[in-house]
Amino acid sequence: MGTPDLSVPSHAQSAVGVNHPRSGDGRRHPSGVIHDNVRHTTNFTVVGNHLAQHPELSLLAIGLGLHIQSLPAGRPCDIKTLAARFKEGTARIAAGLRELEAHGYLRRERVRTPAGRIVTRTVSCNHPGATRHRPEPVRKPHAEQRPPRKKRALPAVPQPSCKSPALLQQATDLLAGLRGHAPGLLLSACDTTHLAPGVAAWLERDVTPSAVRHALTTGLPPEGVRRPAALLAHRLTAQLPPPPPVRAPAAPPPVRHPLQNCDGCDRGFRAPEPGGRCRDCRAAAGHP
């Protein structure tokens, strides 16, 4: 596109036939098309007659196909962009694109960008069904082949102060049930063994199992989780709640002595031993 093509003839040539302006008897048909061609040397696009004269495509679809093939790589050609360029409207343009797609002139593929977004990419095929020659990949010698990439180790997780079997089993059961709440969190037995102490550290901090489950399963990426165990290890560490406050021991209740009657005034009072006088009688007698 935009470069000279020396293989293109200086004007369109077609075989002489019934529909040609000059018939076999030498007479010119007055109603036939006559080509007044000028050779293009720059800014032109080569389009096959299989598209330009397609027997099943509508004129709108042929025009759209020709326009799309003339666009430079990377130029948007979605329905909204084409409707802003032409006056046929979105409904007719969408129908024309479907025709081109049905006959192989367009492919629309959903791809993921480096930023993680899902976008639709339009591929224009200038010759549907033609096999493009692709060179065979060159295989490197066995000695130069890269070793298989090792699986990255999982991040460390918090450890409980007491690894009791009952607490670790409760943590293991919680991890095994996560896939029922988030199908993407499918863990292997090895991953579960690695993560169970981290869950146990949460449980011993008075966090309920439902609260732990909610912290691990909410807010997951909409496109899915590539490494569920790594994500859970990160959450168990980054969101670990503080330990519960240390409660001071309760003060013992005050000692209550049994009731008895005062030997002086016969008034009831409490004393550790039976017999004796109340406080007022002891003060009146000069005793403490």
C-alpha positions, 0 to 999 in steps of 0.5 A: 500500500502506497508503494509502486507495484511494477507487476501491475499492468498499465491498464485493465486487460480482459479477454474478448468475449460476449460482454467485451465492448469489442465483439468478435465481429469487430463491432463495438457495443455502445452500452459496454463499459470502456476503461480509461485507465491511468497507471498508479505508481503510489497510494494504491491497493491491489484488490482481487476480482474475487472480491470486486466481482463476488457473485454473492456479496452485496455491493455494500459488503464489497465496498466495505471489504475494499475499504478495509483492505486499503486501510493501514495496519492498526487503523480502527475499523469497528462498526462505530468507526465505520459509521462515523466515516460513512452514512450507511448507518450502523445496522447496514454496516454491521450486516455488511461486515457479517457478510464479509465474515461469512465469506472469509474476508474478515476474522474477528478475534478476542485477544488480551492486551499487555494491560490485561484488557480483552479487546476485539481485533479485526483481521482482513483477509485479501484472499480467503482460502489461500494458503500462505507459505510459512517457513518451517521453524528452525529447531535448535540442537538438543544441547542448546535447548533451554531447560524447562522453567521451574515452578516458582515457590509459593510465598511464605504464610504466617505460622500459628503459635501452636500447630495443634492437629485439630486446628490444622485440620480445620484450616485444611477443611476450610481451604478444600471448601473454597472452590465451592464459593470460588471455582477458580480457587482449586488447590492441589494437596501440596498447595493446601499443606503449604497454606494451612498454617496461614489459615490456622494463624487466622483462626487462633486470632479469634477470626471465624471460619466464615470471615476467613473464607470471605477474606480469601474469596471476595474481590477476585480478578474478573479474568480469573486467577493464574496462580490461586495458591500464590494469591491466597498466600499473599492475602493470608500474609497481607491481611493478617488481623492483629492478635486479640488483646490480652485480657487482665485476669479478673480480680477475685471476689471479696471475702464475705464472712458469716453473719453472727450476733454481737455479744454486747448489743446482739446486733448482727455483724460479719466476722471470720470467727464466731463470738466477739463484739461488733465494731461499735461495741469494740470502739466503745470499750476502747478496743480496735 
